[in-house]
Amino acid sequence: MHIQRSRSRLSFRKRRRRSGGCVSILFSIVVLGGVGFVGWLWINRIVNGPSTSGSNTNLMASAQNAFDRGDLTGAISLTRQILITQPDDVDALRLLTRSLVYRSYSEYNRGGDQQTALDAATQAVNRAPTNLNFLEIQAFALQAAGQPNDAADAAQRVLKANPSDSLARTALALAYGSAGAHEAAMRESLQAVQSANATNALDALRALAITYSDTGSYDDAIHTVEQAIGLNGNLVTLYFERAQYALQVGDTDSATVAYFEVLTHDSTNVKARLRLCELSSLMRERDQAIQYCQDVTKRAPSWSEGWYRLGMEYFLQGDFKQAQDDLHQCSTLQVMQNVAIPDRRFECWYIQGQAAEIRGDCPSLIATYNEFRAMAADDQIEQKWTYPPEGPPECAKK
C-alpha cells in the first residue's frame, strides 16, 4: 500500500495550523465575550430587577384590575408603587385619586382619603402647573374634599384649553351641584356623559345620577346609577347611592337589596350595617334595628354615630335607661375625639337629657344640660335647649 503524504496525519496538522489558527482564536474570543455579556445581563437583572417601564406597565395593569374588582385598597397600593419611581405618571395618579375618592365614600372611617387624594394631586400640579392632566385630577379631588369653588376654577381652566375633557367637566358638574347651582350642574353632567371615554364614563354617570337626585328626578337618578353599576358592579359606593335614591321614592325593598349588595362585596362593612339599622327603624322593625346597631357598636366602638343610633332606638322603644347610657357614650366620644363643636351631633346631649328627665335622674340631667350650655356659649349652634334660670322644673322642685 502506498501512503499519500498529502493526507497523512502530519501534513493535516501542518495545514490546519497554517490556515485556521487566527479564526479559532477569534471565535473563542467572541464566544467568551457573548457568555460574559449574557452573564452581566443576568446578574444586572437579579440586582436591579426588570426595567422600570416594563415593571410599571405591569403594576398599572394590576392596579386597574384591582379597581375593576372593587379592591380599592389594592389599587391604591399599586399606584403608589408606580408613583414612587415615576411621580408624574398621569394614569397612575388619576387612578390613585379616583380610588381614594371612591374609598372615602365606602366606609365610615375613610373620610381622610379625600384629603390624601387632594394632597397627591396638588403636589403634581405644583411640580407642573401647566399640565392640564394634573389639573383635571386636582379638580376632581377638590370637589370630593368639599372645595367646590376651587374645583370649579381648576376644571374651567382645563376646559378652556380642552372642552372635551370629561373628567374635568364631571368635576365641574359636581362642584356646581355642591354649591346649589343645579341647572348648571345638569348641563355639565349631561355634556360630561356625552364626551366620556371608557375610563371616565363611570364618573360621569355617577355625577349625572347625583344631579338628577339633587333636582328631585329620583327615577332618573336610579336609572343612571344602575348604568354606572353596569360598568362596574364591584364599587360599593354606587350601591350606597342606589339605596339613597330608592329611599327617596319610598322603595325600601330596593334600598335593602342595595345595602346587602354592599355586604356581599364587603362583608365587614360597618356603614352598611348602620344604614340597615336606620332602614329597619324607618320600617318600625325595632328588634332588627337594635340588632344592626349593636353590631355597629361592637365592630366600631369608637364611632359615636353608632351609639347615637342605638340610643335613639332604645329611646323609641321606651328603654330610657339604656338610651341614656348609649347617648352618654355618644356625647363622651365626641368630646374625647375633639370633634369641632359645630360638627357635633347635639341629639346625643338633649335626647340623653330627655331620657334622664323621664327617669327623674336629676344629677345626670343637670350635668348634661350644663355641658350643652357650655358648648352653646363657645360657638353659635343652631340647636336650642333651654330651661328656666332655676334649671329643669322637675329638678328644681327637689
Backbone torsions as a table, in degrees:
resi	resn	phi	psi	omega
1	MET	NA	136.8	178.4
2	HIS	-96.7	133.5	178.8
3	ILE	-92.4	127.1	177.8
4	GLN	-90.5	111.2	-176.0
5	ARG	-62.1	-29.7	-178.2
6	SER	-65.1	-17.3	-179.2
7	ARG	-114.8	11.3	179.5
8	SER	-71.1	162.9	179.8
9	ARG	-60.4	-37.4	-178.6
10	LEU	-65.4	-47.2	-178.2
11	SER	-67.7	-31.9	179.2
12	PHE	-64.5	-46.0	177.5
13	ARG	-60.4	-41.1	-177.7
14	LYS	-64.8	-42.8	-177.7
15	ARG	-67.0	-38.0	-179.3
16	ARG	-65.3	-42.6	178.4
17	ARG	-61.9	-35.8	-174.2
18	ARG	-75.4	-35.9	-171.7
19	SER	-102.5	-23.4	-170.8
20	GLY	-117.0	-1.0	-174.8
21	GLY	-59.2	-49.5	-176.5
22	CYS	-67.1	-38.8	-178.7
23	VAL	-65.9	-41.3	-178.9
24	SER	-62.7	-43.1	179.7
25	ILE	-64.3	-43.4	-179.5
26	LEU	-63.6	-41.3	179.9
27	PHE	-62.3	-42.1	179.3
28	SER	-62.3	-40.7	-179.9
29	ILE	-63.3	-42.8	-179.2
30	VAL	-63.5	-44.5	-179.3
31	VAL	-62.6	-46.8	179.8
32	LEU	-63.0	-38.6	178.8
33	GLY	-64.7	-42.3	178.9
34	GLY	-63.2	-44.6	178.1
35	VAL	-61.0	-41.2	179.8
36	GLY	-64.7	-40.0	-179.2
37	PHE	-66.9	-43.1	177.9
38	VAL	-62.6	-41.5	178.0
39	GLY	-62.0	-40.2	178.5
40	TRP	-63.1	-42.8	178.6
41	LEU	-62.2	-40.8	-178.6
42	TRP	-64.8	-45.6	178.6
43	ILE	-64.6	-41.5	-179.3
44	ASN	-64.0	-36.1	179.1
45	ARG	-67.6	-37.7	178.5
46	ILE	-66.8	-43.8	-176.0
47	VAL	-72.3	-47.4	-172.3
48	ASN	-99.5	-10.6	-177.3
49	GLY	78.9	-179.0	179.4
50	PRO	-68.7	169.8	-177.7
51	SER	-60.9	146.2	-176.3
52	THR	-60.1	-44.6	-176.3
53	SER	-64.0	-43.4	178.4
54	GLY	-65.1	-42.0	179.1
55	SER	-62.9	-44.3	-179.2
56	ASN	-67.7	-32.6	175.9
57	THR	-62.2	-43.3	177.8
58	ASN	-66.3	-41.1	178.4
59	LEU	-62.8	-40.3	-179.3
60	MET	-65.3	-41.2	177.4
61	ALA	-62.3	-41.3	178.8
62	SER	-66.8	-38.6	179.2
63	ALA	-64.4	-43.6	179.3
64	GLN	-64.9	-38.3	177.7
65	ASN	-64.0	-39.5	177.8
66	ALA	-64.0	-43.3	178.1
67	PHE	-60.2	-44.9	-179.2
68	ASP	-63.2	-29.5	178.2
69	ARG	-83.3	-5.2	-176.6
70	GLY	85.9	6.4	179.0
71	ASP	-86.9	78.2	-175.4
72	LEU	-69.2	-34.8	177.8
73	THR	-63.3	-41.3	176.5
74	GLY	-64.3	-42.3	178.6
75	ALA	-62.7	-39.5	179.1
76	ILE	-64.5	-45.3	-179.6
77	SER	-61.7	-44.7	-176.8
78	LEU	-69.2	-41.5	179.9
79	THR	-68.7	-31.4	176.1
80	ARG	-65.9	-36.1	176.6
81	GLN	-62.6	-39.6	178.5
82	ILE	-64.1	-44.7	-174.5
83	LEU	-70.3	-16.9	175.6
84	ILE	-64.5	-43.8	-177.9
85	THR	-93.0	-26.1	179.6
86	GLN	-132.9	77.4	-174.1
87	PRO	-63.3	-17.2	-179.1
88	ASP	-104.3	20.6	176.6
89	ASP	-72.7	108.5	-173.7
90	VAL	-63.7	-45.9	-177.6
91	ASP	-62.4	-40.9	179.2
92	ALA	-66.6	-42.6	180.0
93	LEU	-65.5	-40.9	179.3
94	ARG	-62.7	-45.9	-179.1
95	LEU	-68.0	-37.8	176.5
96	LEU	-59.7	-47.3	-177.7
97	THR	-64.1	-46.0	179.8
98	ARG	-63.4	-40.7	179.9
99	SER	-64.0	-42.8	178.5
100	LEU	-64.2	-42.9	-178.9
101	VAL	-64.2	-46.5	-179.5
102	TYR	-67.4	-36.6	177.8
103	ARG	-66.2	-32.2	-178.8
104	SER	-62.8	-26.9	179.6
105	TYR	-90.0	-8.5	-168.6
106	SER	-88.9	-17.1	-176.0
107	GLU	-149.5	160.7	-172.7
108	TYR	-66.9	-27.6	-172.0
109	ASN	-110.0	27.5	-176.8
110	ARG	-111.8	14.3	-178.1
111	GLY	-59.0	-31.3	-179.6
112	GLY	-65.2	-17.8	178.7
113	ASP	-62.3	-30.4	-179.7
114	GLN	-63.7	-43.1	178.4
115	GLN	-69.5	-36.3	177.3
116	THR	-61.3	-43.3	177.7
117	ALA	-62.1	-43.4	-179.5
118	LEU	-65.6	-39.7	179.3
119	ASP	-61.9	-44.5	-179.4
120	ALA	-63.8	-43.2	-179.6
121	ALA	-68.3	-39.8	-178.7
122	THR	-67.0	-38.2	177.1
123	GLN	-61.1	-39.7	178.6
124	ALA	-66.2	-42.5	178.6
125	VAL	-64.0	-38.6	178.9
126	ASN	-63.7	-33.8	178.0
127	ARG	-73.7	-32.9	-176.5
128	ALA	-141.6	78.7	-173.3
129	PRO	-61.2	-22.5	-177.5
130	THR	-95.4	0.5	-178.8
131	ASN	-78.6	111.1	-176.3
132	LEU	-68.1	-30.0	178.1
133	ASN	-63.9	-43.3	177.8
134	PHE	-66.0	-36.6	-177.5
135	LEU	-67.9	-37.4	178.0
136	GLU	-66.3	-38.2	178.1
137	ILE	-65.9	-41.0	178.2
138	GLN	-63.7	-39.8	178.4
139	ALA	-60.1	-42.5	178.9
140	PHE	-64.2	-40.3	179.4
141	ALA	-70.2	-36.3	-178.9
142	LEU	-63.6	-43.6	-179.0
143	GLN	-67.5	-34.7	178.4
144	ALA	-67.6	-32.3	-178.5
145	ALA	-83.7	6.6	176.5
146	GLY	79.4	31.0	177.1
147	GLN	-121.4	70.6	-172.8
148	PRO	-64.0	-35.0	-178.7
149	ASN	-65.1	-47.6	179.0
150	ASP	-66.5	-35.9	178.1
151	ALA	-63.1	-43.7	179.7
152	ALA	-63.6	-41.6	179.7
153	ASP	-61.5	-46.5	-179.1
154	ALA	-64.7	-43.8	-179.2
155	ALA	-63.9	-41.0	-179.2
156	GLN	-66.4	-33.5	175.4
157	ARG	-62.6	-40.6	179.0
158	VAL	-67.4	-46.2	-175.2
159	LEU	-68.7	-25.6	176.2
160	LYS	-63.9	-37.5	179.2
161	ALA	-88.0	-30.4	-176.5
162	ASN	-142.2	86.9	-176.2
163	PRO	-62.1	-16.7	-177.1
164	SER	-93.1	6.7	-179.5
165	ASP	-71.8	105.0	-173.4
166	SER	-70.2	-40.7	-178.1
167	LEU	-65.7	-39.6	177.0
168	ALA	-63.8	-40.1	-179.9
169	ARG	-69.9	-34.8	174.9
170	THR	-62.2	-45.2	178.0
171	ALA	-61.0	-39.7	179.6
172	LEU	-64.9	-42.4	179.0
173	ALA	-61.7	-45.5	179.6
174	LEU	-65.4	-35.7	177.5
175	ALA	-65.8	-44.1	177.4
176	TYR	-60.8	-43.4	-179.9
177	GLY	-61.9	-41.4	178.8
178	SER	-63.2	-31.3	-179.1
179	ALA	-87.8	-0.1	178.3
180	GLY	87.7	4.6	178.7
181	ALA	-89.1	73.8	-168.8
182	HIS	-71.9	-32.2	177.8
183	GLU	-65.7	-43.9	177.4
184	ALA	-65.1	-38.5	178.2
185	ALA	-62.4	-40.8	178.9
186	MET	-64.0	-44.3	179.9
187	ARG	-59.8	-46.8	-177.5
188	GLU	-70.3	-36.2	-179.9
189	SER	-64.6	-45.8	179.5
190	LEU	-61.3	-41.7	179.5
191	GLN	-68.3	-35.7	178.2
192	ALA	-63.3	-41.2	178.6
193	VAL	-63.8	-40.2	-178.8
194	GLN	-66.5	-33.9	-175.9
195	SER	-97.9	2.1	-173.8
196	ALA	-72.0	144.6	171.2
197	ASN	-98.1	-174.1	-176.1
198	ALA	-60.6	-33.4	-177.8
199	THR	-73.3	-38.2	-171.8
200	ASN	-100.2	-2.8	-175.0
201	ALA	-61.8	-40.5	-178.8
202	LEU	-62.1	-45.4	-179.7
203	ASP	-62.5	-41.7	-178.4
204	ALA	-66.6	-42.8	179.4
205	LEU	-65.0	-40.3	178.5
206	ARG	-62.8	-42.8	178.4
207	ALA	-62.1	-40.1	179.0
208	LEU	-65.5	-40.5	177.7
209	ALA	-61.3	-42.7	177.7
210	ILE	-61.7	-41.0	-180.0
211	THR	-65.3	-42.6	176.2
212	TYR	-59.0	-42.3	179.7
213	SER	-64.4	-42.5	-179.9
214	ASP	-61.9	-28.2	-179.0
215	THR	-97.4	7.1	176.3
216	GLY	85.1	5.7	179.9
217	SER	-91.9	71.4	-170.6
218	TYR	-69.4	-35.5	177.7
219	ASP	-63.1	-41.0	176.9
220	ASP	-65.6	-37.4	177.9
221	ALA	-62.2	-43.0	179.6
222	ILE	-62.8	-46.9	-179.2
223	HIS	-60.6	-41.1	-175.9
224	THR	-71.9	-42.5	179.7
225	VAL	-68.2	-29.1	175.0
226	GLU	-67.3	-31.9	173.0
227	GLN	-64.1	-41.9	178.0
228	ALA	-63.6	-41.0	177.7
229	ILE	-62.8	-34.2	176.7
230	GLY	-62.4	-29.4	177.6
231	LEU	-78.1	-35.3	177.1
232	ASN	-153.5	99.4	-178.3
233	GLY	-85.4	13.5	-178.1
234	ASN	-107.7	-2.4	-179.5
235	LEU	-90.2	111.4	-173.1
236	VAL	-67.6	-24.1	177.6
237	THR	-54.6	-40.3	-177.4
238	LEU	-65.5	-32.8	179.1
239	TYR	-74.2	-35.8	173.5
240	PHE	-59.4	-43.2	-178.9
241	GLU	-72.1	-35.8	175.7
242	ARG	-59.9	-43.0	178.6
243	ALA	-63.9	-41.4	-179.3
244	GLN	-60.6	-43.6	-179.6
245	TYR	-69.1	-36.4	178.1
246	ALA	-62.9	-40.7	179.9
247	LEU	-64.8	-29.1	178.9
248	GLN	-65.0	-25.7	178.5
249	VAL	-106.5	12.3	176.1
250	GLY	76.0	17.8	-178.8
251	ASP	-93.1	80.3	-176.8
252	THR	-69.9	-28.1	179.0
253	ASP	-63.6	-47.2	179.5
254	SER	-65.2	-36.0	177.7
255	ALA	-63.7	-43.2	178.7
256	THR	-61.2	-44.4	178.8
257	VAL	-60.0	-41.6	-178.8
258	ALA	-64.0	-41.7	179.4
259	TYR	-67.2	-35.8	176.3
260	PHE	-69.6	-27.8	173.5
261	GLU	-63.8	-38.9	176.0
262	VAL	-58.9	-47.1	-178.1
263	LEU	-69.1	-26.3	175.4
264	THR	-65.2	-40.8	-179.3
265	HIS	-84.5	-25.9	-178.7
266	ASP	-143.3	89.4	-171.4
267	SER	-65.3	-18.7	-178.1
268	THR	-98.4	7.0	-172.5
269	ASN	-64.1	119.4	-178.2
270	VAL	-81.0	-38.2	-178.0
271	LYS	-60.2	-40.1	179.0
272	ALA	-64.3	-38.0	178.6
273	ARG	-65.7	-38.3	176.8
274	LEU	-63.8	-42.0	179.6
275	ARG	-64.6	-36.2	177.0
276	LEU	-68.7	-32.9	173.9
277	CYS	-62.9	-47.6	179.5
278	GLU	-62.2	-41.4	-178.7
279	LEU	-67.4	-41.7	177.7
280	SER	-62.8	-38.5	177.4
281	SER	-64.4	-40.9	178.8
282	LEU	-60.1	-36.6	-179.6
283	MET	-89.5	8.5	178.5
284	ARG	61.6	29.0	173.6
285	GLU	-92.9	77.4	-167.9
286	ARG	-63.2	-45.8	-178.0
287	ASP	-63.8	-39.9	178.7
288	GLN	-66.3	-39.5	178.1
289	ALA	-61.6	-44.9	178.5
290	ILE	-59.1	-43.4	-177.5
291	GLN	-62.4	-45.2	-180.0
292	TYR	-64.9	-43.3	-177.5
293	CYS	-69.3	-35.4	175.2
294	GLN	-63.3	-37.6	177.4
295	ASP	-63.0	-38.0	178.4
296	VAL	-62.6	-47.7	-177.0
297	THR	-67.9	-27.9	176.5
298	LYS	-73.0	-41.4	-177.7
299	ARG	-78.6	-29.3	-177.8
300	ALA	-136.2	70.5	-175.3
301	PRO	-65.5	-17.1	-179.7
302	SER	-94.9	3.8	-179.3
303	TRP	-92.8	110.0	-174.6
304	SER	-64.1	-30.5	-177.9
305	GLU	-61.8	-36.4	178.2
306	GLY	-63.6	-41.5	178.4
307	TRP	-68.0	-35.8	177.1
308	TYR	-61.6	-48.9	-177.8
309	ARG	-64.3	-39.8	179.3
310	LEU	-65.9	-43.9	177.8
311	GLY	-61.0	-40.0	178.9
312	MET	-64.6	-38.8	179.1
313	GLU	-63.2	-43.8	178.2
314	TYR	-64.8	-37.4	178.4
315	PHE	-62.5	-43.8	-179.6
316	LEU	-66.5	-27.2	178.8
317	GLN	-86.4	-7.4	178.4
318	GLY	89.7	8.6	176.6
319	ASP	-91.9	80.8	-169.8
320	PHE	-72.8	-29.4	177.3
321	LYS	-65.3	-47.3	179.8
322	GLN	-67.5	-36.9	177.1
323	ALA	-61.5	-44.2	179.6
324	GLN	-61.3	-43.3	-179.3
325	ASP	-64.3	-45.3	-177.3
326	ASP	-70.1	-38.3	178.7
327	LEU	-70.1	-30.8	173.8
328	HIS	-64.7	-39.3	176.4
329	GLN	-62.4	-38.5	178.6
330	CYS	-63.4	-48.2	-178.7
331	SER	-67.1	-38.9	-179.5
332	THR	-63.5	-42.9	179.9
333	LEU	-62.1	-40.2	-179.3
334	GLN	-65.0	-37.8	177.3
335	VAL	-69.2	-46.4	-178.9
336	MET	-61.8	-35.4	-177.7
337	GLN	-88.0	6.3	176.9
338	ASN	55.5	39.7	174.5
339	VAL	-63.8	131.9	179.4
340	ALA	-56.2	138.6	-173.9
341	ILE	-54.8	-44.9	179.9
342	PRO	-63.5	-20.6	-177.3
343	ASP	-93.4	-0.9	-176.8
344	ARG	-77.6	152.3	175.3
345	ARG	-89.5	104.1	-171.6
346	PHE	-76.9	-14.0	175.0
347	GLU	-59.3	-27.8	179.7
348	CYS	-64.7	-20.1	177.3
349	TRP	-93.6	-55.3	-171.2
350	TYR	-81.2	-23.3	170.3
351	ILE	-72.7	-36.0	173.2
352	GLN	-59.8	-41.3	177.9
353	GLY	-65.1	-38.9	177.9
354	GLN	-62.9	-42.9	178.8
355	ALA	-61.3	-42.3	178.9
356	ALA	-64.6	-40.3	179.7
357	GLU	-64.5	-42.7	178.3
358	ILE	-61.0	-37.2	-178.2
359	ARG	-82.7	-9.2	-177.5
360	GLY	74.8	23.6	-179.6
361	ASP	-89.4	78.9	-174.1
362	CYS	-64.5	-42.0	179.4
363	PRO	-57.4	-44.0	179.3
364	SER	-68.6	-40.5	179.7
365	LEU	-61.0	-47.4	-178.3
366	ILE	-65.3	-40.9	179.1
367	ALA	-63.2	-42.8	-179.7
368	THR	-66.9	-42.4	-179.4
369	TYR	-64.6	-42.1	179.9
370	ASN	-65.9	-36.2	177.0
371	GLU	-64.7	-40.2	177.6
372	PHE	-64.3	-43.6	-179.9
373	ARG	-62.1	-37.6	179.2
374	ALA	-64.6	-40.0	177.5
375	MET	-66.8	-42.1	-179.0
376	ALA	-65.0	-29.6	179.2
377	ALA	-74.1	-29.8	-177.6
378	ASP	-80.3	-32.7	-176.0
379	ASP	-137.4	153.6	173.9
380	GLN	-79.5	113.4	-179.3
381	ILE	-123.0	151.0	-176.4
382	GLU	-75.6	-35.1	-176.5
383	GLN	-66.7	142.3	179.7
384	LYS	-122.9	137.7	175.6
385	TRP	-151.2	106.6	-175.1
386	THR	-132.2	144.0	171.7
387	TYR	-121.7	165.3	173.8
388	PRO	-57.8	161.8	-178.2
389	PRO	-53.9	-31.6	-179.1
390	GLU	-79.3	-2.8	176.4
391	GLY	103.0	-172.9	179.8
392	PRO	-55.6	129.4	-174.5
393	PRO	-54.5	-45.7	-178.0
394	GLU	-62.1	-35.6	-179.2
395	CYS	-79.5	-29.7	179.9
396	ALA	-65.3	-25.8	-178.7
397	LYS	-74.6	-20.7	-174.0
398	LYS	-88.3	NA	NA
